[in-house]
Amino acid sequence: MSPTVRGLAVTQSLVGSPTEWHLLLLLAHGPQHWWCLQRQMLGTKWHRCWQGLWRLWRHHLIMFHVKHGWMLTTAGETLRPILIAIQTCNQERRKSE
């Protein structure tokens, strides 16, 4: 099994809900405070957002800094190419609609 496929399998086992993926996609742009994340996640209940943040924090993919807010950890930064690819695909799909 190639390292890329193995890494994707590990990521899929750590990130289990659409809310967590959405949070990671938002944090791929840089650190954000709670109110910014909540505003961008329209339609998501606040407790689901907190649950997603807690799960990602527990898996050491994100961390909280008092000055900067929520951000990707070093382990979370390794997901940046995947997150950027997902965002690129979404943008191209929207353009074609």
Backbone as a chain_set.jsonl record, in Angstrom:
{"seq": "MSPTVRGLAVTQSLVGSPTEWHLLLLLAHGPQHWWCLQRQMLGTKWHRCWQGLWRLWRHHLIMFHVKHGWMLTTAGETLRPILIAIQTCNQERRKSE", "coords": {"N": [[0.845, -1.174, 0.0], [0.611, 2.185, -0.87], [2.231, 5.126, 0.563], [0.629, 7.444, 0.351], [-2.013, 6.533, 0.031], [-2.271, 5.137, 2.409], [-1.989, 7.253, 4.214], [-4.28, 8.722, 3.581], [-6.239, 6.915, 4.368], [-5.788, 6.858, 7.134], [-6.421, 9.522, 7.739], [-9.141, 9.566, 7.063], [-10.087, 7.877, 9.03], [-9.692, 9.413, 11.291], [-11.067, 11.836, 10.886], [-14.337, 12.082, 10.989], [-16.884, 13.206, 10.467], [-19.064, 15.319, 8.456], [-19.101, 17.911, 9.497], [-16.632, 18.126, 10.811], [-14.89, 17.931, 8.613], [-15.661, 20.26, 7.289], [-14.858, 22.21, 9.141], [-12.062, 21.772, 9.085], [-11.554, 22.515, 6.43], [-12.158, 25.231, 6.546], [-10.218, 26.095, 8.381], [-7.961, 25.647, 6.925], [-7.409, 27.927, 5.563], [-6.222, 29.514, 7.392], [-5.643, 30.64, 10.834], [-8.567, 30.987, 12.901], [-11.073, 32.635, 14.814], [-13.608, 31.548, 17.166], [-16.174, 32.765, 16.695], [-15.994, 33.539, 14.052], [-15.735, 31.083, 12.739], [-18.21, 29.916, 13.427], [-19.997, 31.666, 12.169], [-19.38, 31.213, 9.483], [-20.212, 28.639, 9.161], [-22.956, 28.206, 8.383], [-26.182, 26.989, 9.131], [-25.323, 24.931, 10.703], [-25.585, 23.627, 13.88], [-24.537, 25.171, 16.954], [-23.555, 23.449, 18.942], [-22.778, 21.197, 17.531], [-20.691, 22.209, 16.081], [-18.876, 22.793, 18.159], [-18.492, 20.168, 19.078], [-17.218, 19.057, 16.846], [-14.868, 20.618, 16.77], [-13.769, 19.836, 19.223], [-13.33, 17.077, 18.787], [-11.478, 17.146, 16.663], [-9.413, 18.497, 17.956], [-8.824, 16.631, 19.942], [-7.715, 14.614, 18.401], [-5.393, 15.793, 17.771], [-5.211, 17.45, 15.513], [-5.931, 20.075, 15.351], [-5.411, 23.137, 17.214], [-5.814, 25.434, 19.961], [-5.13, 28.821, 20.277], [-4.753, 31.57, 22.337], [-4.414, 34.181, 21.348], [-4.601, 33.921, 18.534], [-6.675, 32.149, 17.95], [-8.434, 29.227, 16.749], [-6.434, 26.84, 15.075], [-4.563, 24.927, 12.634], [-2.586, 22.165, 13.663], [0.816, 20.918, 13.595], [0.52, 18.305, 12.661], [-2.001, 18.614, 11.534], [-1.366, 20.417, 9.533], [-0.18, 18.781, 7.662], [-2.31, 17.852, 6.272], [-3.029, 19.858, 4.604], [-2.483, 19.867, 1.676], [-4.442, 18.025, 0.817], [-6.789, 19.282, 1.675], [-6.71, 21.664, 0.205], [-6.917, 20.614, -2.374], [-9.517, 19.569, -2.266], [-10.968, 21.947, -1.94], [-10.35, 23.203, -4.371], [-11.555, 21.473, -6.217], [-14.238, 21.825, -5.464], [-14.589, 24.53, -6.135], [-14.222, 24.468, -8.93], [-16.382, 22.87, -9.621], [-18.519, 24.496, -8.923], [-18.161, 26.574, -10.738], [-18.759, 25.329, -13.126], [-21.464, 24.933, -12.964]], "CA": [[0.0, 0.0, 0.0], [1.451, 3.372, -0.971], [2.101, 6.024, 1.714], [-0.464, 8.387, 0.146], [-3.261, 5.845, 0.315], [-2.261, 4.848, 3.837], [-2.253, 8.527, 4.878], [-5.681, 9.062, 3.382], [-7.022, 6.004, 5.218], [-5.645, 7.336, 8.513], [-7.183, 10.762, 7.828], [-10.558, 9.229, 7.062], [-10.44, 7.286, 10.317], [-9.662, 10.467, 12.301], [-12.063, 12.859, 10.581], [-15.468, 11.23, 10.706], [-18.169, 13.84, 10.167], [-18.988, 16.469, 7.541], [-18.785, 19.12, 10.272], [-15.185, 18.15, 11.029], [-14.274, 18.269, 7.33], [-15.937, 21.676, 7.03], [-13.961, 22.974, 10.013], [-10.702, 21.678, 8.554], [-11.48, 23.322, 5.211], [-12.115, 26.636, 6.954], [-8.94, 26.368, 9.043], [-6.882, 25.567, 5.94], [-7.124, 29.307, 5.153], [-5.476, 30.164, 8.458], [-6.295, 30.645, 12.148], [-9.838, 31.698, 12.986], [-11.73, 32.626, 16.113], [-14.843, 30.777, 17.232], [-17.322, 33.435, 16.094], [-15.807, 33.497, 12.595], [-16.068, 29.727, 12.315], [-19.64, 29.701, 13.562], [-20.669, 32.469, 11.143], [-19.154, 30.593, 8.182], [-20.851, 27.326, 9.132], [-24.395, 28.433, 8.425], [-26.981, 25.78, 9.142], [-24.772, 23.969, 11.647], [-25.85, 24.0, 15.272], [-23.31, 25.535, 17.653], [-22.99, 22.324, 19.691], [-22.093, 20.314, 16.569], [-19.422, 22.879, 15.775], [-18.001, 22.549, 19.306], [-18.135, 18.747, 19.074], [-16.225, 18.871, 15.793], [-13.608, 21.205, 17.225], [-13.233, 19.0, 20.289], [-12.813, 15.832, 18.205], [-10.248, 17.452, 15.917], [-8.396, 18.814, 18.96], [-8.457, 15.371, 20.602], [-6.859, 13.873, 17.47], [-4.193, 16.627, 17.577], [-5.193, 18.056, 14.183], [-6.071, 21.516, 15.56], [-5.116, 23.607, 18.568], [-6.349, 26.761, 20.257], [-4.178, 29.814, 20.766], [-5.559, 32.676, 22.855], [-4.298, 35.356, 20.486], [-4.931, 33.649, 17.136], [-7.873, 31.324, 17.826], [-8.232, 27.848, 16.331], [-5.51, 26.71, 13.943], [-4.065, 23.583, 12.384], [-1.317, 21.792, 14.291], [1.78, 20.389, 12.623], [-0.133, 17.143, 12.039], [-3.071, 19.146, 10.695], [-0.753, 21.051, 8.359], [0.099, 17.755, 6.656], [-3.545, 17.661, 5.506], [-3.277, 21.032, 3.757], [-2.633, 19.551, 0.247], [-5.738, 17.374, 0.611], [-7.826, 20.287, 1.862], [-6.656, 22.577, -0.942], [-7.457, 19.869, -3.521], [-10.974, 19.523, -2.095], [-11.475, 23.286, -2.216], [-10.207, 23.447, -5.81], [-12.605, 20.697, -6.875], [-15.519, 22.486, -5.193], [-14.655, 25.771, -6.915], [-14.407, 24.118, -10.33], [-17.744, 22.347, -9.765], [-19.414, 25.656, -8.88], [-17.995, 27.328, -11.987], [-19.393, 24.588, -14.226], [-22.921, 24.907, -12.786]], "C": [[0.896, 1.244, 0.0], [1.231, 4.29, 0.228], [0.927, 6.993, 1.575], [-1.801, 7.752, 0.488], [-3.369, 5.534, 1.804], [-2.565, 6.124, 4.627], [-3.702, 8.955, 4.744], [-6.571, 8.178, 4.249], [-6.956, 6.436, 6.676], [-6.474, 8.604, 8.704], [-8.673, 10.471, 7.885], [-10.982, 8.593, 8.379], [-10.468, 8.338, 11.425], [-10.787, 11.477, 12.122], [-13.319, 12.143, 10.107], [-16.76, 11.903, 10.306], [-17.989, 14.986, 9.178], [-18.645, 17.768, 8.26], [-17.285, 19.24, 10.497], [-14.449, 18.493, 9.739], [-14.463, 19.747, 7.019], [-15.023, 22.56, 7.88], [-12.524, 22.942, 9.498], [-10.54, 22.52, 7.297], [-11.416, 24.81, 5.541], [-10.77, 26.997, 7.585], [-7.756, 26.239, 8.097], [-6.496, 26.962, 5.438], [-6.314, 30.061, 6.184], [-6.253, 30.147, 9.755], [-7.587, 31.458, 12.132], [-10.395, 31.587, 14.394], [-13.07, 31.926, 16.008], [-15.985, 31.463, 16.49], [-17.205, 33.475, 14.569], [-16.159, 32.115, 12.045], [-17.565, 29.503, 12.357], [-20.414, 30.457, 12.484], [-20.542, 31.818, 9.766], [-19.837, 29.232, 8.045], [-22.361, 27.473, 9.285], [-25.135, 27.105, 8.362], [-26.476, 24.71, 10.094], [-25.037, 24.471, 13.06], [-24.53, 24.236, 15.992], [-22.71, 24.345, 18.386], [-22.305, 21.322, 18.762], [-20.732, 20.894, 16.19], [-18.425, 22.641, 16.911], [-17.56, 21.094, 19.37], [-17.062, 18.468, 18.032], [-14.873, 19.418, 16.185], [-12.959, 20.324, 18.286], [-12.635, 17.718, 19.729], [-11.513, 16.062, 17.438], [-9.108, 17.778, 16.873], [-7.896, 17.538, 19.625], [-7.544, 14.523, 19.724], [-5.598, 14.656, 17.1], [-4.076, 17.176, 16.161], [-5.334, 19.572, 14.267], [-5.671, 21.85, 16.991], [-5.719, 24.989, 18.723], [-5.238, 27.633, 20.824], [-4.994, 31.039, 21.158], [-5.545, 33.865, 21.904], [-4.834, 35.104, 19.08], [-6.206, 32.844, 16.94], [-7.515, 29.9, 17.427], [-7.344, 27.804, 15.101], [-5.096, 25.256, 13.796], [-2.769, 23.357, 13.144], [-0.356, 21.344, 13.199], [1.193, 19.178, 11.911], [-1.256, 17.595, 11.12], [-2.549, 19.8, 9.432], [-0.434, 20.03, 7.27], [-1.13, 17.463, 5.799], [-3.808, 18.795, 4.518], [-3.362, 20.705, 2.261], [-3.974, 18.883, -0.075], [-6.855, 18.406, 0.694], [-7.864, 21.273, 0.7], [-7.207, 21.896, -2.191], [-8.979, 19.79, -3.445], [-11.579, 20.879, -2.429], [-11.413, 23.609, -3.706], [-11.297, 22.712, -6.583], [-13.968, 21.335, -6.68], [-15.671, 23.761, -6.005], [-14.883, 25.477, -8.39], [-15.827, 23.6, -10.581], [-18.726, 23.503, -9.779], [-19.344, 26.464, -10.161], [-18.739, 26.652, -13.14], [-20.919, 24.569, -14.11], [-23.576, 26.096, -13.413]], "O": [[1.834, 1.333, 0.791], [0.168, 4.25, 0.848], [0.291, 7.331, 2.573], [-2.63, 8.365, 1.161], [-4.444, 5.656, 2.39], [-3.315, 6.084, 5.602], [-4.286, 9.49, 5.686], [-7.56, 8.656, 4.806], [-7.964, 6.386, 7.381], [-7.156, 8.749, 9.718], [-9.39, 11.075, 8.682], [-12.128, 8.756, 8.8], [-11.196, 8.173, 12.405], [-11.389, 11.921, 13.1], [-13.379, 11.655, 8.978], [-17.672, 11.221, 9.838], [-16.904, 15.557, 9.068], [-17.973, 18.632, 7.695], [-16.725, 20.33, 10.386], [-13.488, 19.262, 9.762], [-13.541, 20.41, 6.544], [-14.479, 23.547, 7.386], [-11.847, 23.97, 9.478], [-9.51, 23.168, 7.111], [-10.696, 25.562, 4.884], [-10.244, 28.085, 7.349], [-6.654, 26.677, 8.429], [-5.385, 27.159, 4.946], [-5.774, 31.128, 5.893], [-7.396, 29.692, 9.788], [-7.69, 32.477, 11.448], [-10.212, 30.579, 15.076], [-13.605, 31.732, 14.916], [-16.698, 30.809, 15.729], [-18.219, 33.446, 13.872], [-16.808, 32.001, 11.005], [-18.134, 28.954, 11.413], [-21.388, 29.933, 11.943], [-21.48, 31.861, 8.97], [-20.017, 28.734, 6.934], [-22.96, 26.924, 10.21], [-24.747, 26.205, 7.617], [-27.134, 23.685, 10.276], [-24.738, 25.62, 13.384], [-23.526, 23.593, 15.689], [-21.487, 24.224, 18.456], [-21.346, 20.666, 19.168], [-19.757, 20.166, 16.004], [-17.263, 22.323, 16.66], [-16.403, 20.804, 19.676], [-16.11, 17.734, 18.294], [-13.847, 18.774, 15.967], [-11.751, 20.091, 18.255], [-11.551, 17.309, 20.145], [-10.569, 15.28, 17.546], [-7.966, 17.386, 16.636], [-6.696, 17.375, 19.849], [-6.693, 13.793, 20.235], [-4.832, 14.241, 16.23], [-2.967, 17.351, 15.656], [-4.905, 20.284, 13.358], [-5.6, 20.979, 17.858], [-6.088, 25.634, 17.742], [-4.509, 27.23, 21.73], [-5.839, 31.494, 20.387], [-6.583, 34.489, 21.685], [-5.46, 35.988, 18.495], [-6.768, 32.861, 15.845], [-6.423, 29.421, 17.731], [-7.481, 28.626, 14.195], [-5.257, 24.455, 14.716], [-1.945, 24.265, 13.255], [-0.687, 21.391, 12.014], [1.347, 19.034, 10.698], [-1.447, 17.025, 10.046], [-3.194, 19.752, 8.384], [-0.418, 20.37, 6.087], [-1.007, 16.888, 4.718], [-4.711, 18.698, 3.688], [-4.26, 21.232, 1.604], [-4.567, 19.148, -1.12], [-7.769, 18.399, -0.131], [-8.943, 21.672, 0.262], [-7.896, 22.536, -2.986], [-9.655, 19.93, -4.464], [-12.592, 20.952, -3.125], [-12.334, 24.225, -4.243], [-11.893, 23.273, -7.503], [-14.77, 21.388, -7.613], [-16.756, 24.049, -6.511], [-15.664, 26.173, -9.039], [-16.406, 23.862, -11.635], [-19.672, 23.497, -10.566], [-20.359, 26.987, -10.622], [-19.281, 27.322, -14.02], [-21.598, 24.218, -15.075], [-24.798, 26.23, -13.356]]}, "num_chains": 1, "name": "protein.A"}
